[in-house]
Amino acid sequence: MMFLWEIRPFEIRYNDRNYQKGDIIKIIVVDREGHAFRHPLDMELFRIVYFLEGWGLEDGYVALGIQRLL
């Protein structure tokens, strides 16, 4: 079974948390209304291994390369 982070190890996010390479992030999955629900990624920890801003991304958005922490 392949997991989402193995298929797509990047996230495009609004940079409202001043993300930096090396940061540890916890994934909390919510629907469009902001309600949490069970998902295979829910509560998983990831390290940001790559950080990109600019280069065609909308202002305020970044691409984060993430790696799951085991």
C-alpha positions in Angstrom: 0.0 0.0 0.0 1.4 3.4 -0.9 0.7 6.4 1.2 0.0 10.0 0.0 3.4 11.3 1.2 5.1 8.6 -0.8 3.3 9.5 -4.0 3.3 13.3 -3.4 5.9 14.3 -0.9 5.2 18.1 -1.4 2.6 20.3 0.1 1.5 23.7 -1.2 0.6 25.8 1.9 -0.2 29.4 2.8 2.8 30.4 4.8 0.9 31.7 7.8 3.2 29.9 10.2 6.6 31.0 8.9 7.6 27.5 7.8 11.3 26.8 7.5 13.4 23.8 6.4 14.0 21.5 9.4 10.6 22.3 11.1 8.5 19.5 12.4 4.8 19.7 11.4 1.8 17.6 12.5 -0.9 17.0 10.0 -4.4 17.5 11.2 -6.9 16.7 8.4 -10.0 18.9 8.3 -12.8 19.3 5.7 -13.7 22.6 4.0 -15.7 23.7 7.0 -12.8 23.1 9.4 -14.1 19.9 11.0 -11.5 17.3 11.8 -12.1 13.8 10.6 -10.2 10.5 10.6 -7.7 10.1 7.8 -4.5 8.0 7.4 -2.4 11.2 7.6 -4.2 12.6 10.7 -1.8 13.4 13.5 1.3 12.2 11.6 4.6 14.1 12.1 6.6 15.3 9.2 9.9 17.1 8.8 10.2 19.9 6.2 13.2 18.9 4.1 12.7 21.4 1.2 11.2 24.9 1.2 10.4 26.9 -1.9 8.7 30.3 -2.3 8.2 32.4 -5.4 8.9 30.6 -8.7 5.2 30.8 -9.9 3.6 30.3 -6.5 1.0 32.8 -5.5 2.1 35.5 -3.1 2.2 34.1 0.5 2.3 30.5 -0.6 5.2 28.0 -0.3 6.0 24.5 -1.5 7.1 22.2 1.3 9.0 19.0 0.7 8.0 16.7 3.6 9.4 13.5 5.0 7.4 11.3 7.4 9.0 10.8 10.8 8.8 7.2 11.9 
